[in-house]
Amino acid sequence: MGITVVAAAAGASSSMAFLRTRAQRARWILTPLASSSFSGVPISSSASSSRKLVLYSKPGCCLCDGLKEKLQAAFMLSGSDSLHDVELQIRDITSNPQWEKAYQYEIPVLAKVLSDGTEETLPRLSPRMGVELVQKKIAAALKQ
């Protein structure tokens, strides 16, 4: 299973969205952001689920890169805790002064997007945690 990286010209504020294709393959799409609200780009009607996550990150952050890899693997797993219908947006905190101020010493920060559009920060996932446990923890957090 490969990853397709699509780069698009973006303004001062940009982010990446993790979306699934019909074949359940990971697909990273760079999308411009006008604000801090969720702006995932659904590629099918099933991708517009209410289960959305935001990962605050920045380039050169090894903990962020490790979590991105684990999240990608967790999203590929099937089973009762499947995350195939979850959308993940990755936000570069260096592109927004508010995000940088809030998260510069905390990244990576994973948050779930609530039905009203607000975000709730999830407990930090240990870098030593296995992919299956990451999947279970995220699935449990999204059920709350």
C-alpha positions as CSV (number, residue, x, y, z in Angstrom):
1,M,0.0,0.0,0.0
2,G,1.5,3.2,-1.1
3,I,1.1,6.8,-0.2
4,T,0.3,9.5,-2.7
5,V,1.5,12.9,-1.8
6,V,-0.2,15.7,-3.7
7,A,1.3,19.2,-3.3
8,A,-0.8,22.2,-4.0
9,A,0.2,25.9,-4.0
10,A,-0.9,27.2,-0.6
11,G,-1.0,30.6,1.0
12,A,0.5,31.5,4.3
13,S,-1.6,28.9,6.1
14,S,-1.7,25.3,5.0
15,S,-2.3,21.9,6.3
16,M,-2.4,18.2,5.3
17,A,-5.5,16.1,5.4
18,F,-5.5,12.3,5.7
19,L,-8.3,10.9,3.7
20,R,-9.1,7.4,2.7
21,T,-9.9,6.2,-0.9
22,R,-12.4,3.5,-1.9
23,A,-9.6,1.0,-1.8
24,Q,-8.7,2.0,1.8
25,R,-5.3,3.3,0.9
26,A,-3.7,6.2,2.7
27,R,-3.7,9.4,0.8
28,W,-2.2,12.7,2.0
29,I,-3.5,15.8,0.4
30,L,-2.1,19.3,1.0
31,T,-5.0,21.8,1.3
32,P,-4.9,25.5,2.1
33,L,-6.5,26.6,5.3
34,A,-8.2,29.9,5.9
35,S,-8.6,29.5,9.6
36,S,-8.1,26.9,12.3
37,S,-11.4,25.2,11.5
38,F,-11.4,21.7,10.0
39,S,-11.1,21.8,6.2
40,G,-10.7,18.2,5.2
41,V,-11.5,17.6,1.5
42,P,-13.9,14.6,1.3
43,I,-13.2,12.5,-1.8
44,S,-16.3,10.4,-1.5
45,S,-19.6,10.7,0.4
46,S,-18.4,8.1,2.9
47,A,-15.3,10.2,3.7
48,S,-17.6,13.0,5.2
49,S,-18.0,11.2,8.5
50,S,-18.4,13.0,11.8
51,R,-15.2,11.3,13.1
52,K,-12.4,13.8,12.6
53,L,-9.0,14.3,14.2
54,V,-6.4,17.0,14.0
55,L,-2.7,16.5,14.5
56,Y,-0.6,19.6,15.4
57,S,2.9,19.1,14.1
58,K,5.8,20.9,12.5
59,P,8.6,20.0,10.1
60,G,11.7,18.4,11.6
61,C,9.8,17.1,14.7
62,C,10.9,13.4,15.0
63,L,8.1,12.7,17.6
64,C,5.6,14.1,15.1
65,D,6.9,12.0,12.3
66,G,6.8,8.9,14.4
67,L,3.2,9.5,15.4
68,K,2.2,10.2,11.8
69,E,3.7,6.8,10.8
70,K,1.8,5.1,13.6
71,L,-1.4,6.8,12.7
72,Q,-1.1,5.9,9.1
73,A,-0.6,2.2,10.1
74,A,-3.5,2.4,12.6
75,F,-5.8,3.8,10.0
76,M,-5.0,0.8,7.8
77,L,-5.9,-1.8,10.4
78,S,-9.3,-3.4,10.3
79,G,-11.4,-5.0,13.0
80,S,-13.9,-3.7,15.6
81,D,-11.8,-0.6,16.3
82,S,-11.4,0.3,12.6
83,L,-10.5,3.9,11.9
84,H,-11.2,3.7,8.1
85,D,-14.0,6.3,8.4
86,V,-11.9,8.8,10.4
87,E,-10.5,11.9,8.7
88,L,-7.2,13.3,10.0
89,Q,-5.9,16.7,9.3
90,I,-2.3,17.5,10.0
91,R,-1.6,21.2,10.9
92,D,1.8,22.7,10.7
93,I,2.0,25.0,13.7
94,T,4.6,27.2,12.1
95,S,2.0,28.3,9.6
96,N,-0.2,29.9,12.2
97,P,1.0,32.1,15.1
98,Q,-1.9,31.0,17.4
99,W,-1.1,27.3,16.9
100,E,2.6,27.9,17.4
101,K,2.1,29.8,20.6
102,A,-0.4,27.1,21.9
103,Y,1.6,24.0,20.9
104,Q,5.2,24.9,20.4
105,Y,6.3,22.9,23.5
106,E,3.6,20.2,23.3
107,I,3.7,18.8,19.8
108,P,2.7,16.3,18.6
109,V,-0.8,17.1,19.8
110,L,-3.8,15.0,18.7
111,A,-7.3,16.4,19.1
112,K,-10.7,15.2,18.1
113,V,-13.1,17.6,16.4
114,L,-16.5,17.7,18.2
115,S,-19.8,18.0,16.5
116,D,-19.9,21.8,17.1
117,G,-16.5,22.2,15.5
118,T,-14.5,22.7,18.7
119,E,-11.5,20.5,19.5
120,E,-10.8,18.3,22.5
121,T,-7.2,17.4,23.0
122,L,-6.6,13.7,23.4
123,P,-4.2,12.2,26.0
124,R,-0.6,12.0,24.6
125,L,0.2,8.7,22.9
126,S,3.5,7.2,24.0
127,P,6.1,6.8,21.2
128,R,6.6,3.3,22.5
129,M,2.9,2.3,22.0
130,G,2.2,-0.3,19.4
131,V,0.0,0.4,16.4
132,E,-2.8,-1.8,17.6
133,L,-2.9,0.0,20.9
134,V,-2.8,3.3,19.2
135,Q,-5.8,2.2,17.1
136,K,-7.7,1.1,20.2
137,K,-7.0,4.3,22.2
138,I,-8.1,6.5,19.3
139,A,-11.2,4.4,18.7
140,A,-12.1,4.6,22.4
141,A,-11.5,8.4,22.5
142,L,-13.8,8.9,19.4
143,K,-16.6,6.9,21.1
144,Q,-16.7,9.3,24.1
